[in-house]
Every structure is written in C-alpha cells, then in structure tokens.
Amino acid sequence: MYEVHFSTKAEKYLKKIKDKKLKLRFKEAILKLSQNPYIGQAKKRVLNRNIWI
C-alpha cells in the first residue's frame, strides 16, 4: 500500500466539497488507488492547463 500526500491545492479543493457522498466517493477512490495504483484505465492527455497525466 502506498502513502498518499495531498498538495495544498488538493486539500483546499477537497475541503470545499459540500456534498458528503461525493467527498466519500473521492476518499474511497483515493484509498483504492493507494492500495493498487494500476487499477482503472491509464489516461494520457491534458485534463486542464495545470494537470498533465
């Protein structure tokens, strides 16, 4: 299992989410990825100007 460290920007974003179900889904997805980072489909494009995959 990998250790997850959030950037300041990511922490602020997650803190602003008011919908508890959505916040829970984010946390569950991050936990799954920390356990196995190879699940899901690999993305290879620009999500926006600041995030490259």
PDB file with SEQRES, HELIX, SHEET and CRYST1 records, atoms N, CA, C and O in Angstrom:
SEQRES   1 A   53  MET TYR GLU VAL HIS PHE SER THR LYS ALA GLU LYS TYR          
SEQRES   2 A   53  LEU LYS LYS ILE LYS ASP LYS LYS LEU LYS LEU ARG PHE          
SEQRES   3 A   53  LYS GLU ALA ILE LEU LYS LEU SER GLN ASN PRO TYR ILE          
SEQRES   4 A   53  GLY GLN ALA LYS LYS ARG VAL LEU ASN ARG ASN ILE TRP          
SEQRES   5 A   53  ILE                                                          
HELIX    1 AA1 THR A    8  LYS A   16  1                                   9    
HELIX    2 AA2 LYS A   20  GLN A   35  1                                  16    
CRYST1    1.000    1.000    1.000  90.00  90.00  90.00 P 1           1          
ATOM      1  N   MET A   1       0.842  -1.179   0.000  1.00  0.00           N  
ATOM      2  CA  MET A   1       0.000   0.000   0.000  1.00  0.00           C  
ATOM      3  C   MET A   1       0.884   1.238   0.000  1.00  0.00           C  
ATOM      4  O   MET A   1       1.885   1.299   0.713  1.00  0.00           O  
ATOM      5  N   TYR A   2       0.507   2.211  -0.799  1.00  0.00           N  
ATOM      6  CA  TYR A   2       1.264   3.450  -0.909  1.00  0.00           C  
ATOM      7  C   TYR A   2       0.722   4.500   0.048  1.00  0.00           C  
ATOM      8  O   TYR A   2      -0.449   4.465   0.428  1.00  0.00           O  
ATOM      9  N   GLU A   3       1.563   5.410   0.425  1.00  0.00           N  
ATOM     10  CA  GLU A   3       1.167   6.510   1.279  1.00  0.00           C  
ATOM     11  C   GLU A   3       0.721   7.679   0.396  1.00  0.00           C  
ATOM     12  O   GLU A   3       1.390   8.000  -0.586  1.00  0.00           O  
ATOM     13  N   VAL A   4      -0.385   8.308   0.733  1.00  0.00           N  
ATOM     14  CA  VAL A   4      -0.928   9.404  -0.058  1.00  0.00           C  
ATOM     15  C   VAL A   4      -0.626  10.725   0.629  1.00  0.00           C  
ATOM     16  O   VAL A   4      -0.905  10.893   1.816  1.00  0.00           O  
ATOM     17  N   HIS A   5      -0.054  11.661  -0.118  1.00  0.00           N  
ATOM     18  CA  HIS A   5       0.221  13.011   0.377  1.00  0.00           C  
ATOM     19  C   HIS A   5      -0.497  13.990  -0.551  1.00  0.00           C  
ATOM     20  O   HIS A   5      -0.277  13.986  -1.763  1.00  0.00           O  
ATOM     21  N   PHE A   6      -1.346  14.818   0.022  1.00  0.00           N  
ATOM     22  CA  PHE A   6      -2.081  15.798  -0.763  1.00  0.00           C  
ATOM     23  C   PHE A   6      -1.332  17.111  -0.835  1.00  0.00           C  
ATOM     24  O   PHE A   6      -0.724  17.550   0.142  1.00  0.00           O  
ATOM     25  N   SER A   7      -1.381  17.734  -2.000  1.00  0.00           N  
ATOM     26  CA  SER A   7      -0.824  19.074  -2.134  1.00  0.00           C  
ATOM     27  C   SER A   7      -1.773  20.043  -1.423  1.00  0.00           C  
ATOM     28  O   SER A   7      -2.916  19.695  -1.125  1.00  0.00           O  
ATOM     29  N   THR A   8      -1.301  21.232  -1.161  1.00  0.00           N  
ATOM     30  CA  THR A   8      -2.124  22.248  -0.512  1.00  0.00           C  
ATOM     31  C   THR A   8      -3.350  22.554  -1.361  1.00  0.00           C  
ATOM     32  O   THR A   8      -4.450  22.729  -0.837  1.00  0.00           O  
ATOM     33  N   LYS A   9      -3.159  22.615  -2.653  1.00  0.00           N  
ATOM     34  CA  LYS A   9      -4.258  22.899  -3.581  1.00  0.00           C  
ATOM     35  C   LYS A   9      -5.316  21.790  -3.528  1.00  0.00           C  
ATOM     36  O   LYS A   9      -6.514  22.073  -3.529  1.00  0.00           O  
ATOM     37  N   ALA A  10      -4.871  20.537  -3.482  1.00  0.00           N  
ATOM     38  CA  ALA A  10      -5.804  19.405  -3.418  1.00  0.00           C  
ATOM     39  C   ALA A  10      -6.569  19.400  -2.102  1.00  0.00           C  
ATOM     40  O   ALA A  10      -7.768  19.123  -2.083  1.00  0.00           O  
ATOM     41  N   GLU A  11      -5.893  19.701  -1.011  1.00  0.00           N  
ATOM     42  CA  GLU A  11      -6.557  19.756   0.289  1.00  0.00           C  
ATOM     43  C   GLU A  11      -7.640  20.828   0.312  1.00  0.00           C  
ATOM     44  O   GLU A  11      -8.732  20.602   0.832  1.00  0.00           O  
ATOM     45  N   LYS A  12      -7.341  21.986  -0.248  1.00  0.00           N  
ATOM     46  CA  LYS A  12      -8.324  23.068  -0.300  1.00  0.00           C  
ATOM     47  C   LYS A  12      -9.519  22.659  -1.146  1.00  0.00           C  
ATOM     48  O   LYS A  12     -10.662  22.941  -0.785  1.00  0.00           O  
ATOM     49  N   TYR A  13      -9.267  21.995  -2.270  1.00  0.00           N  
ATOM     50  CA  TYR A  13     -10.341  21.553  -3.151  1.00  0.00           C  
ATOM     51  C   TYR A  13     -11.256  20.566  -2.431  1.00  0.00           C  
ATOM     52  O   TYR A  13     -12.478  20.707  -2.471  1.00  0.00           O  
ATOM     53  N   LEU A  14     -10.668  19.570  -1.775  1.00  0.00           N  
ATOM     54  CA  LEU A  14     -11.472  18.573  -1.071  1.00  0.00           C  
ATOM     55  C   LEU A  14     -12.228  19.184   0.101  1.00  0.00           C  
ATOM     56  O   LEU A  14     -13.342  18.760   0.411  1.00  0.00           O  
ATOM     57  N   LYS A  15     -11.639  20.161   0.744  1.00  0.00           N  
ATOM     58  CA  LYS A  15     -12.288  20.811   1.878  1.00  0.00           C  
ATOM     59  C   LYS A  15     -13.523  21.596   1.438  1.00  0.00           C  
ATOM     60  O   LYS A  15     -14.475  21.730   2.206  1.00  0.00           O  
ATOM     61  N   LYS A  16     -13.516  22.113   0.213  1.00  0.00           N  
ATOM     62  CA  LYS A  16     -14.623  22.923  -0.295  1.00  0.00           C  
ATOM     63  C   LYS A  16     -15.825  22.090  -0.738  1.00  0.00           C  
ATOM     64  O   LYS A  16     -16.914  22.637  -0.918  1.00  0.00           O  
ATOM     65  N   ILE A  17     -15.654  20.798  -0.915  1.00  0.00           N  
ATOM     66  CA  ILE A  17     -16.756  19.951  -1.377  1.00  0.00           C  
ATOM     67  C   ILE A  17     -17.788  19.824  -0.257  1.00  0.00           C  
ATOM     68  O   ILE A  17     -17.481  19.353   0.838  1.00  0.00           O  
ATOM     69  N   LYS A  18     -19.003  20.250  -0.548  1.00  0.00           N  
ATOM     70  CA  LYS A  18     -20.075  20.234   0.453  1.00  0.00           C  
ATOM     71  C   LYS A  18     -20.867  18.929   0.441  1.00  0.00           C  
ATOM     72  O   LYS A  18     -21.390  18.508   1.472  1.00  0.00           O  
ATOM     73  N   ASP A  19     -20.955  18.293  -0.718  1.00  0.00           N  
ATOM     74  CA  ASP A  19     -21.719  17.051  -0.848  1.00  0.00           C  
ATOM     75  C   ASP A  19     -20.958  15.914  -0.173  1.00  0.00           C  
ATOM     76  O   ASP A  19     -19.887  15.518  -0.632  1.00  0.00           O  
ATOM     77  N   LYS A  20     -21.511  15.395   0.911  1.00  0.00           N  
ATOM     78  CA  LYS A  20     -20.822  14.367   1.697  1.00  0.00           C  
ATOM     79  C   LYS A  20     -20.631  13.064   0.920  1.00  0.00           C  
ATOM     80  O   LYS A  20     -19.616  12.385   1.075  1.00  0.00           O  
ATOM     81  N   LYS A  21     -21.616  12.720   0.083  1.00  0.00           N  
ATOM     82  CA  LYS A  21     -21.495  11.487  -0.709  1.00  0.00           C  
ATOM     83  C   LYS A  21     -20.352  11.603  -1.718  1.00  0.00           C  
ATOM     84  O   LYS A  21     -19.588  10.658  -1.913  1.00  0.00           O  
ATOM     85  N   LEU A  22     -20.244  12.765  -2.353  1.00  0.00           N  
ATOM     86  CA  LEU A  22     -19.177  12.980  -3.325  1.00  0.00           C  
ATOM     87  C   LEU A  22     -17.814  12.949  -2.650  1.00  0.00           C  
ATOM     88  O   LEU A  22     -16.873  12.347  -3.169  1.00  0.00           O  
ATOM     89  N   LYS A  23     -17.706  13.596  -1.493  1.00  0.00           N  
ATOM     90  CA  LYS A  23     -16.446  13.607  -0.745  1.00  0.00           C  
ATOM     91  C   LYS A  23     -16.055  12.186  -0.338  1.00  0.00           C  
ATOM     92  O   LYS A  23     -14.881  11.822  -0.402  1.00  0.00           O  
ATOM     93  N   LEU A  24     -17.031  11.388   0.078  1.00  0.00           N  
ATOM     94  CA  LEU A  24     -16.781   9.996   0.450  1.00  0.00           C  
ATOM     95  C   LEU A  24     -16.309   9.185  -0.756  1.00  0.00           C  
ATOM     96  O   LEU A  24     -15.408   8.355  -0.637  1.00  0.00           O  
ATOM     97  N   ARG A  25     -16.927   9.430  -1.925  1.00  0.00           N  
ATOM     98  CA  ARG A  25     -16.513   8.712  -3.138  1.00  0.00           C  
ATOM     99  C   ARG A  25     -15.081   9.062  -3.530  1.00  0.00           C  
ATOM    100  O   ARG A  25     -14.324   8.191  -3.959  1.00  0.00           O  
ATOM    101  N   PHE A  26     -14.701  10.344  -3.382  1.00  0.00           N  
ATOM    102  CA  PHE A  26     -13.321  10.745  -3.642  1.00  0.00           C  
ATOM    103  C   PHE A  26     -12.366  10.008  -2.708  1.00  0.00           C  
ATOM    104  O   PHE A  26     -11.349   9.472  -3.149  1.00  0.00           O  
ATOM    105  N   LYS A  27     -12.695   9.982  -1.431  1.00  0.00           N  
ATOM    106  CA  LYS A  27     -11.822   9.326  -0.445  1.00  0.00           C  
ATOM    107  C   LYS A  27     -11.694   7.829  -0.720  1.00  0.00           C  
ATOM    108  O   LYS A  27     -10.606   7.264  -0.611  1.00  0.00           O  
ATOM    109  N   GLU A  28     -12.804   7.191  -1.075  1.00  0.00           N  
ATOM    110  CA  GLU A  28     -12.759   5.755  -1.392  1.00  0.00           C  
ATOM    111  C   GLU A  28     -11.906   5.488  -2.626  1.00  0.00           C  
ATOM    112  O   GLU A  28     -11.126   4.536  -2.651  1.00  0.00           O  
ATOM    113  N   ALA A  29     -12.051   6.327  -3.648  1.00  0.00           N  
ATOM    114  CA  ALA A  29     -11.264   6.153  -4.877  1.00  0.00           C  
ATOM    115  C   ALA A  29      -9.779   6.341  -4.598  1.00  0.00           C  
ATOM    116  O   ALA A  29      -8.948   5.591  -5.111  1.00  0.00           O  
ATOM    117  N   ILE A  30      -9.445   7.336  -3.791  1.00  0.00           N  
ATOM    118  CA  ILE A  30      -8.037   7.583  -3.450  1.00  0.00           C  
ATOM    119  C   ILE A  30      -7.476   6.423  -2.643  1.00  0.00           C  
ATOM    120  O   ILE A  30      -6.326   6.032  -2.843  1.00  0.00           O  
ATOM    121  N   LEU A  31      -8.271   5.866  -1.732  1.00  0.00           N  
ATOM    122  CA  LEU A  31      -7.829   4.713  -0.943  1.00  0.00           C  
ATOM    123  C   LEU A  31      -7.584   3.508  -1.848  1.00  0.00           C  
ATOM    124  O   LEU A  31      -6.584   2.809  -1.688  1.00  0.00           O  
ATOM    125  N   LYS A  32      -8.494   3.259  -2.801  1.00  0.00           N  
ATOM    126  CA  LYS A  32      -8.318   2.148  -3.741  1.00  0.00           C  
ATOM    127  C   LYS A  32      -7.040   2.323  -4.561  1.00  0.00           C  
ATOM    128  O   LYS A  32      -6.286   1.370  -4.761  1.00  0.00           O  
ATOM    129  N   LEU A  33      -6.805   3.543  -5.030  1.00  0.00           N  
ATOM    130  CA  LEU A  33      -5.594   3.806  -5.821  1.00  0.00           C  
ATOM    131  C   LEU A  33      -4.329   3.654  -4.982  1.00  0.00           C  
ATOM    132  O   LEU A  33      -3.291   3.237  -5.497  1.00  0.00           O  
ATOM    133  N   SER A  34      -4.405   3.986  -3.709  1.00  0.00           N  
ATOM    134  CA  SER A  34      -3.217   3.832  -2.861  1.00  0.00           C  
ATOM    135  C   SER A  34      -2.904   2.358  -2.622  1.00  0.00           C  
ATOM    136  O   SER A  34      -1.748   1.990  -2.416  1.00  0.00           O  
ATOM    137  N   GLN A  35      -3.930   1.524  -2.649  1.00  0.00           N  
ATOM    138  CA  GLN A  35      -3.730   0.087  -2.463  1.00  0.00           C  
ATOM    139  C   GLN A  35      -3.232  -0.577  -3.738  1.00  0.00           C  
ATOM    140  O   GLN A  35      -2.404  -1.487  -3.688  1.00  0.00           O  
ATOM    141  N   ASN A  36      -3.740  -0.121  -4.887  1.00  0.00           N  
ATOM    142  CA  ASN A  36      -3.330  -0.689  -6.169  1.00  0.00           C  
ATOM    143  C   ASN A  36      -3.362   0.415  -7.228  1.00  0.00           C  
ATOM    144  O   ASN A  36      -4.416   0.683  -7.805  1.00  0.00           O  
ATOM    145  N   PRO A  37      -2.223   1.054  -7.488  1.00  0.00           N  
ATOM    146  CA  PRO A  37      -2.213   2.187  -8.425  1.00  0.00           C  
ATOM    147  C   PRO A  37      -2.410   1.784  -9.886  1.00  0.00           C  
ATOM    148  O   PRO A  37      -2.489   2.661 -10.747  1.00  0.00           O  
ATOM    149  N   TYR A  38      -2.491   0.509 -10.190  1.00  0.00           N  
ATOM    150  CA  TYR A  38      -2.620   0.061 -11.576  1.00  0.00           C  
ATOM    151  C   TYR A  38      -4.052  -0.277 -11.962  1.00  0.00           C  
ATOM    152  O   TYR A  38      -4.285  -0.757 -13.072  1.00  0.00           O  
ATOM    153  N   ILE A  39      -5.030  -0.038 -11.069  1.00  0.00           N  
ATOM    154  CA  ILE A  39      -6.420  -0.303 -11.426  1.00  0.00           C  
ATOM    155  C   ILE A  39      -6.954   0.822 -12.306  1.00  0.00           C  
ATOM    156  O   ILE A  39      -6.438   1.940 -12.279  1.00  0.00           O  
ATOM    157  N   GLY A  40      -7.971   0.525 -13.071  1.00  0.00           N  
ATOM    158  CA  GLY A  40      -8.575   1.539 -13.928  1.00  0.00           C  
ATOM    159  C   GLY A  40      -7.827   1.688 -15.237  1.00  0.00           C  
ATOM    160  O   GLY A  40      -6.915   0.923 -15.551  1.00  0.00           O  
ATOM    161  N   GLN A  41      -8.238   2.694 -15.990  1.00  0.00           N  
ATOM    162  CA  GLN A  41      -7.617   2.949 -17.281  1.00  0.00           C  
ATOM    163  C   GLN A  41      -6.561   4.041 -17.152  1.00  0.00           C  
ATOM    164  O   GLN A  41      -6.751   5.024 -16.436  1.00  0.00           O  
ATOM    165  N   ALA A  42      -5.465   3.858 -17.843  1.00  0.00           N  
ATOM    166  CA  ALA A  42      -4.409   4.873 -17.851  1.00  0.00           C  
ATOM    167  C   ALA A  42      -4.852   6.032 -18.731  1.00  0.00           C  
ATOM    168  O   ALA A  42      -5.340   5.824 -19.842  1.00  0.00           O  
ATOM    169  N   LYS A  43      -4.683   7.240 -18.239  1.00  0.00           N  
ATOM    170  CA  LYS A  43      -5.046   8.439 -19.001  1.00  0.00           C  
ATOM    171  C   LYS A  43      -3.781   9.101 -19.515  1.00  0.00           C  
ATOM    172  O   LYS A  43      -2.786   9.205 -18.797  1.00  0.00           O  
ATOM    173  N   LYS A  44      -3.827   9.548 -20.761  1.00  0.00           N  
ATOM    174  CA  LYS A  44      -2.647  10.162 -21.368  1.00  0.00           C  
ATOM    175  C   LYS A  44      -3.047  11.405 -22.134  1.00  0.00           C  
ATOM    176  O   LYS A  44      -2.938  11.453 -23.359  1.00  0.00           O  
ATOM    177  N   ARG A  45      -3.509  12.412 -21.409  1.00  0.00           N  
ATOM    178  CA  ARG A  45      -3.868  13.666 -22.049  1.00  0.00           C  
ATOM    179  C   ARG A  45      -3.883  14.775 -21.006  1.00  0.00           C  
ATOM    180  O   ARG A  45      -3.691  14.529 -19.815  1.00  0.00           O  
ATOM    181  N   VAL A  46      -4.108  15.961 -21.456  1.00  0.00           N  
ATOM    182  CA  VAL A  46      -4.159  17.114 -20.579  1.00  0.00           C  
ATOM    183  C   VAL A  46      -5.580  17.244 -20.040  1.00  0.00           C  
ATOM    184  O   VAL A  46      -6.528  17.326 -20.820  1.00  0.00           O  
ATOM    185  N   LEU A  47      -5.741  17.264 -18.724  1.00  0.00           N  
ATOM    186  CA  LEU A  47      -7.065  17.432 -18.134  1.00  0.00           C  
ATOM    187  C   LEU A  47      -7.477  18.898 -18.126  1.00  0.00           C  
ATOM    188  O   LEU A  47      -8.634  19.225 -18.387  1.00  0.00           O  
ATOM    189  N   ASN A  48      -6.554  19.751 -17.834  1.00  0.00           N  
ATOM    190  CA  ASN A  48      -6.739  21.200 -17.956  1.00  0.00           C  
ATOM    191  C   ASN A  48      -5.345  21.810 -18.082  1.00  0.00           C  
ATOM    192  O   ASN A  48      -4.367  21.078 -18.229  1.00  0.00           O  
ATOM    193  N   ARG A  49      -5.240  23.110 -18.029  1.00  0.00           N  
ATOM    194  CA  ARG A  49      -3.946  23.739 -18.240  1.00  0.00           C  
ATOM    195  C   ARG A  49      -2.909  23.360 -17.182  1.00  0.00           C  
ATOM    196  O   ARG A  49      -1.710  23.406 -17.457  1.00  0.00           O  
ATOM    197  N   ASN A  50      -3.349  22.985 -15.974  1.00  0.00           N  
ATOM    198  CA  ASN A  50      -2.415  22.759 -14.870  1.00  0.00           C  
ATOM    199  C   ASN A  50      -2.120  21.299 -14.592  1.00  0.00           C  
ATOM    200  O   ASN A  50      -1.148  20.991 -13.901  1.00  0.00           O  
ATOM    201  N   ILE A  51      -2.936  20.390 -15.112  1.00  0.00           N  
ATOM    202  CA  ILE A  51      -2.784  18.975 -14.768  1.00  0.00           C  
ATOM    203  C   ILE A  51      -2.463  18.148 -16.001  1.00  0.00           C  
ATOM    204  O   ILE A  51      -3.252  18.093 -16.944  1.00  0.00           O  
ATOM    205  N   TRP A  52      -1.316  17.515 -15.990  1.00  0.00           N  
ATOM    206  CA  TRP A  52      -0.897  16.616 -17.068  1.00  0.00           C  
ATOM    207  C   TRP A  52      -0.877  15.205 -16.525  1.00  0.00           C  
ATOM    208  O   TRP A  52      -0.499  14.973 -15.377  1.00  0.00           O  
ATOM    209  N   ILE A  53      -1.287  14.265 -17.360  1.00  0.00           N  
ATOM    210  CA  ILE A  53      -1.218  12.849 -16.955  1.00  0.00           C  
ATOM    211  C   ILE A  53      -0.326  12.144 -17.963  1.00  0.00           C  
ATOM    212  O   ILE A  53      -0.102  10.938 -17.852  1.00  0.00           O  
TER     213      ILE A  53                                                      
END                                                                             
